Amino acid sequence: MDARQTGRRIMNELMGEGYAEGKDKKKNAFTAPLNEYSEEVCFGRIWARGVIEPKLRSILNIAMLTALGRPNQLRNHVEGALNNGVTVDELREILMHTAVYCGLPAAGDAFKVAEEVLRGRKLID
């Protein structure tokens, strides 16, 4: 299996079966190179390394995306983190930790994104 195929498998494991195929339906000639880069490099090479378990990678992504102020990617990775076994309590603690190191505005925005995902999954009221 080449890196791109491996990446697609990992994406489907992280985001749910059919995720990569759903992205295929949305891509076009303009966005295809970025999608392929993500599949091959991000997921097929880095996520596939196996040294750090997927749950820890998800935790790292949540913290980094909060620090960078990237709500769209954060939303995707909150979904993935939940799929990788991060609990609601752990997610809250990760975001509380970012409040100290990334600042309250960044953490506040991240809490809003996470709350939307959690409500959508009916994990909170």
Secondary structure, DSSP 4 states (H G I P E B T S, - for coil): --HHHHHHHHHHHHH-TTHHHHHHHH--TTTHHHHHHIIIIIIIIIGGG-SS-HHHHHHHHHHHHHHHT-HHHHHHHHHHHHHTT--HHHHHHHHHHHHHHH-HHHHHHHHHHHHHHHHHTTS--
